[in-house]
Amino acid sequence: MAKPGKKYQDAQKLIEPGKLYTAAEAVDLVKKTATAKFDETIELHVRLGVDPKYADQQVRGAVVLPNGTGKENKVLVFAKGAKVKEAEDAGADFVGSDEIVQKIQGGWLGFDVAIATPDMMGTVGRLGKVLGPRGLMPNPKLGTVTMDVTKAVSEAKAGKVEYRTDKAGNVHVPIGKASFDSEKLEQNFRTLVDTLVRVRPAAAKGQYICSITLSATMGPGVPVALNA
């Protein structure tokens, strides 16, 4: 295993072993650990007391962070008829139907979020093997299969993020950039944690939120107190 670099080791020294930080303390500290030459993404990692192999314990959804993520999403809308103009007026970067499907089948993936009207899902379904593994398949549970194209595009542009448990029951979500004010990062942090608490599966038993960690892209994890 490769030895961590000097910057990482120096950042790690800022974190007191065994200490759990408040949300505000963790946000301030994780900003200090972001020492790369680029604007690092601040990520929230939450270990949940669920067993994702059971459908009734899976946690998945989407939430609009109050201060966005700092990333400009390229939004694709699968639509036809009047919904094409609605999508364009809402600010979608790409709009189309069969021609877009063919383009994607040819290898193009120049977008971050895909939205579709319900009547387009029969066509979009042909892209399941391409979009599914990349997390780009429109999904009604995430609000990306909808007739309200304007709202969906606006939310995607405003910083809507998807959360879902991995095989080990962990959730990993970006909550902003290291250049964000601490207050904005903390607001995004609380919005996401509150959302995870609210969507707790009824089948989940025992302790639900087991651990919370903040980290910058190139930095060490900062443990957060569960009552933070």
Secondary structure by P-SEA (a helix, b strand, c coil): cccccaaaaaaaaaccccccccaaaaaaaaaaacccccbbbbbbbbbcccccccccccccbbbbbccccccccbbbbbccaaaaaaaaaacccccccaaaaaaaaaccccccbbbbccccccccccaaaaaaaacccccccccccccaaaaaaaaaaabbbbbbbcccbbbbbbcccccccaaaaaaaaaaaaaaaaaacccccccccccbbbbbcccbbbbbbbccc
